[in-house]
Amino acid sequence: MNRRTAGRALLLGSLAFGGVARAFAQQPGRVYRIGYLSHPTRASVENALDAFLRALRDLGWVDGKNMVIDYRWADGDTERLPGLAAELVRRNVDLIVAPAGSAALAAKKATSSIPIVMMFPAEPVELGLVASLGRPGGNVTGTTLTPGAEIFHKQLQILRQAVPNASRVAFLINPADPSGRVQEKETQSAARELGLGLQRVPARGPEDLVAAFAAMKRDGAEALLLSGSSTYTAHRATIADLAIDGRLPTMGAYREMVEAGTMMAYGVRMTDFIGRAAVYVDRILKGAKPADLPVEQPTKFELVINLKTAKAIGLTIPQSLLLRADELLQ
């Protein structure tokens, strides 16, 4: 049994048991206060947020009725997260929801007692968020974005299939995002295995993007791989425009990037997987301890290709890759 299967089995078992044994810990009539600490802008994650709130409603949690959500938005600025996390702690929230590794790390540094439900951090064990996926320990649990290093290998492999003559790939990374360091290490390893040269291009925020794309062009990048930083999700339209102007075939981790105009993405469908985080919120508010709830990893991934963008940059996607795609955007 691999760690993904084991973690999922432990999660389902613990949640099924906890649903009966701990339901009485919830206090009838109480209104719970939830902190929502997000790295990107609200507008950039509206669909995912709506999916999360729908999942909570399906579990009986309604904002303004039996819970109140305090939102804190960093608007893509990683350096704002510690201060926003401290604000939520001072508000004495019952639980903090933290989409992305940077938000989860900021929340964990701000409190060791308030439960934290993380969403989508890459490699939470390596980041120090949890002791292990099966037994998180401490006050943090939730979902993780990737099943391991193979996701980065797969993204580069697909990108190479789309651009078979490419030998040099730019890797756009936010050096202020702690998750980026883990992703960079795994991506470098994957690039070596595939015989690709990897050009590290840093960009902390939107003010750095124009210079970053100029550096890619100057150094001869033939394709672009985006790290999963929430900063780039928040500014995906700008990235898409710059990639098209630079005629750079681009691979991202979220379909939202493709919908904004980048050429392709391979990763988990956030609006489907995000509902799993609501289950953690439900269990913890009913008395479960984060330390006892295994971290869940995704088991389903999708490949989305934007044919309009491919045409705009003068690239013909191989038929074999088109047939593998889960969705083609015209």
C-alpha positions in Angstrom: 0.0 0.0 0.0 1.5 3.3 -1.0 1.4 6.4 1.2 -1.4 8.0 -0.8 -3.6 4.9 -0.5 -2.7 4.5 3.2 -3.4 8.1 4.0 -6.7 8.0 2.3 -7.7 4.8 4.1 -6.7 6.2 7.4 -8.7 9.4 6.7 -11.9 7.6 5.7 -11.6 5.3 8.7 -10.9 8.1 11.2 -13.7 10.3 9.8 -16.2 7.5 9.8 -15.4 6.7 13.5 -15.2 10.3 14.5 -18.5 11.1 13.0 -20.3 9.1 15.7 -17.9 9.4 18.6 -17.3 13.1 18.5 -20.5 14.6 17.1 -21.6 15.3 20.7 -18.6 17.7 21.2 -20.3 20.3 19.0 -22.1 22.8 21.1 -25.8 23.3 20.0 -26.7 26.9 19.3 -23.1 28.1 19.3 -21.9 30.2 16.4 -18.3 29.2 15.4 -15.8 31.8 14.1 -13.6 30.6 11.2 -10.6 32.4 9.9 -9.9 32.2 6.2 -6.3 33.2 5.4 -5.7 33.4 1.7 -2.6 34.3 -0.3 -4.2 35.5 -3.6 -7.0 38.0 -4.2 -10.6 37.0 -3.6 -11.6 37.6 -7.2 -8.9 35.2 -8.4 -10.2 32.2 -6.4 -14.0 33.0 -6.4 -15.0 29.7 -8.0 -12.9 27.6 -5.6 -14.2 29.6 -2.6 -17.8 29.1 -3.8 -17.2 25.4 -4.0 -15.8 25.3 -0.5 -18.8 27.2 0.9 -21.2 24.9 -1.0 -19.5 21.9 0.6 -19.8 23.4 4.0 -23.5 24.1 3.5 -24.0 20.5 2.4 -22.5 19.5 5.8 -24.9 21.9 7.6 -22.6 24.9 8.1 -24.0 28.2 6.9 -22.1 31.5 7.2 -24.1 33.9 9.4 -26.2 31.1 10.9 -24.0 28.6 12.9 -20.6 30.0 11.8 -19.1 33.3 10.8 -16.1 33.6 8.5 -13.4 36.2 9.0 -11.6 36.6 5.7 -8.1 37.9 5.3 -6.7 38.4 1.8 -3.0 38.9 1.1 -3.7 39.9 -2.5 -0.7 37.9 -3.7 1.8 39.4 -1.3 3.4 36.6 0.7 5.0 39.1 3.2 1.5 40.2 4.4 0.5 36.7 5.5 2.2 36.6 9.0 0.4 39.9 10.0 -2.9 38.7 8.7 -2.5 35.3 10.5 -1.8 37.2 13.8 -5.0 39.2 13.3 -7.0 36.0 13.1 -5.4 34.7 16.2 -6.2 37.9 18.1 -9.8 37.5 16.9 -9.8 34.2 18.8 -11.2 32.2 15.9 -12.1 28.6 16.5 -10.3 27.3 13.4 -8.2 28.7 10.5 -8.6 27.6 6.9 -5.4 28.2 5.0 -5.3 27.6 1.2 -1.7 27.2 -0.1 1.4 26.3 1.8 2.5 29.9 2.4 -0.8 30.6 4.2 -0.7 27.4 6.2 2.9 28.1 7.4 2.0 31.7 8.4 -1.0 30.3 10.4 1.1 27.6 12.1 3.8 30.2 13.1 1.0 32.3 14.6 -0.6 29.6 16.7 0.1 26.2 18.0 -3.3 25.7 19.6 -6.0 26.9 17.1 -6.8 24.1 14.6 -5.6 24.8 11.0 -7.1 23.1 7.9 -4.7 23.5 5.1 -5.6 23.3 1.4 -3.3 22.4 -1.5 0.2 22.9 0.0 2.9 20.9 -2.0 4.7 18.4 0.2 3.5 19.5 3.6 5.8 17.1 5.4 8.9 18.7 3.8 7.5 22.1 4.6 7.2 21.2 8.3 3.4 21.6 8.4 2.8 18.0 9.6 4.9 15.2 11.0 3.6 12.7 8.4 0.6 12.4 6.1 -0.9 9.5 8.1 -0.3 11.0 11.5 -0.1 14.8 11.2 0.5 15.6 14.9 0.1 19.2 16.1 -2.7 21.5 15.1 -2.5 21.2 11.3 -4.2 18.8 8.9 -6.2 19.0 5.6 -5.4 18.3 2.0 -2.2 18.5 -0.1 -2.0 19.4 -3.7 0.4 16.8 -5.1 1.0 13.0 -4.6 4.7 13.7 -4.7 7.5 14.5 -7.0 5.9 12.6 -9.9 3.5 15.5 -10.6 6.4 17.8 -11.6 7.9 15.1 -13.8 4.5 14.7 -15.5 4.1 18.4 -16.2 7.5 18.6 -17.8 6.9 15.4 -19.7 3.7 16.7 -21.2 5.2 20.1 -22.0 8.0 18.3 -23.9 5.5 16.3 -25.8 3.8 19.6 -26.8 7.1 21.1 -27.8 9.3 18.2 -28.8 12.2 20.3 -30.0 12.5 22.3 -26.7 15.6 21.7 -24.8 15.5 24.7 -22.4 12.5 25.4 -20.1 12.0 28.4 -17.9 10.7 27.8 -14.4 8.8 30.8 -12.9 9.1 30.7 -9.2 8.2 33.0 -6.3 11.2 33.0 -3.9 9.1 34.4 -1.1 6.7 31.4 -1.3 8.0 28.5 1.0 6.3 25.9 -1.2 8.3 27.1 -4.1 11.6 25.8 -2.7 10.2 22.3 -2.5 8.8 22.5 -6.0 12.0 23.8 -7.4 14.0 20.9 -6.0 11.6 18.4 -7.4 11.4 20.2 -10.8 15.2 20.3 -11.1 15.4 16.6 -10.6 12.6 15.9 -13.1 14.3 18.2 -15.7 17.6 16.3 -15.3 15.8 12.9 -15.8 14.2 14.3 -19.0 17.4 15.8 -20.3 16.0 19.4 -20.2 17.8 22.5 -19.2 15.9 24.4 -16.5 16.2 28.2 -16.2 15.1 29.5 -12.8 13.3 32.8 -13.2 12.2 34.5 -9.9 9.2 36.8 -9.7 7.7 37.8 -6.3 4.8 39.7 -7.6 3.2 41.4 -10.6 5.8 44.1 -10.7 8.4 41.5 -11.5 6.7 39.7 -14.3 7.7 41.9 -17.3 11.4 41.7 -16.3 11.0 37.9 -15.7 9.7 37.3 -19.2 12.4 39.5 -20.7 14.9 37.3 -18.9 13.3 34.2 -20.4 13.6 35.6 -23.9 17.2 36.8 -23.4 18.3 33.4 -22.1 16.7 31.4 -24.9 13.8 29.7 -23.0 11.7 27.6 -25.4 8.8 26.8 -23.0 7.7 27.8 -19.5 6.7 25.9 -16.5 4.8 27.7 -13.7 5.3 26.9 -10.1 2.1 26.5 -8.1 2.4 29.8 -6.2 -0.8 31.5 -5.4 0.8 34.8 -6.5 0.6 33.5 -10.1 -3.0 32.4 -9.7 -3.9 35.9 -8.6 -2.2 37.4 -11.7 -2.8 34.6 -14.2 -4.2 36.9 -16.9 -1.1 39.0 -16.9 1.1 35.9 -17.1 -1.0 34.5 -20.0 -0.7 37.8 -22.0 3.1 37.9 -21.5 3.5 34.2 -22.5 1.5 34.8 -25.7 3.4 37.9 -26.5 6.7 36.0 -26.0 5.3 33.0 -27.9 6.1 30.7 -25.0 4.2 27.4 -24.6 3.3 27.4 -20.9 2.4 24.6 -18.5 0.6 25.4 -15.2 -1.0 23.4 -12.4 -4.6 24.7 -12.5 -7.2 24.8 -15.1 -7.9 28.4 -14.0 -4.6 29.3 -15.6 -5.7 27.8 -18.9 -9.1 29.6 -18.8 -7.1 32.8 -18.3 -5.1 32.1 -21.5 -2.1 30.0 -20.7 -1.6 27.1 -23.1 -2.1 24.1 -20.8 -2.3 22.8 -17.2 -1.9 19.4 -15.6 -3.1 19.0 -12.0 -5.9 18.6 -9.6 -9.3 20.3 -10.4 -9.5 22.6 -7.4 -13.3 23.1 -7.5 -13.8 19.3 -7.2 -11.1 18.6 -4.6 -11.7 21.6 -2.4 -14.8 20.1 -0.9 -12.6 17.6 0.9 -11.3 20.5 3.1 -14.8 21.2 4.2 -15.0 17.7 5.7 -12.0 18.5 7.9 -13.7 21.7 9.1 -16.9 19.8 9.9 -15.0 17.1 11.9 -12.9 19.5 13.8 -15.8 21.7 14.8 -17.5 18.6 16.0 -14.6 17.7 18.3 -12.0 15.8 16.2 -8.3 16.7 16.8 -6.2 17.8 13.7 -3.5 15.5 14.9 -5.8 12.5 14.5 -7.0 13.3 10.9 -4.7 12.0 8.1 -3.8 14.4 5.3 -5.7 13.6 2.1 -4.0 13.6 -1.3 -5.7 13.9 -4.7 -6.2 10.8 -6.8 -7.6 12.4 -9.9 -5.8 14.8 -12.2 -6.7 16.5 -15.5 -5.0 17.8 -18.5 -6.6 21.0 -20.0 -5.3 22.6 -23.3 -6.2 26.0 -24.7 -6.2 25.5 -28.5 -6.7 29.2 -29.1 -3.5 30.1 -27.2 -1.6 27.3 -29.0 -2.7 28.8 -32.4 -1.8 32.4 -31.2 1.8 31.4 -30.5 2.1 29.3 -33.7 2.2 25.9 -32.1 0.4 22.7 -33.4 -0.4 20.4 -30.5 0.4 16.7 -31.5 -2.7 14.6 -32.0 -1.6 12.1 -29.5 -1.6 14.8 -26.8 -5.0 16.2 -27.9 -6.5 12.7 -27.5 -5.1 12.5 -23.9 -6.5 15.8 -22.8 -9.5 15.8 -20.5 -10.7 19.1 -22.0 -9.8 21.3 -25.0 -10.7 25.0 -24.7 -11.4 26.6 -28.1 
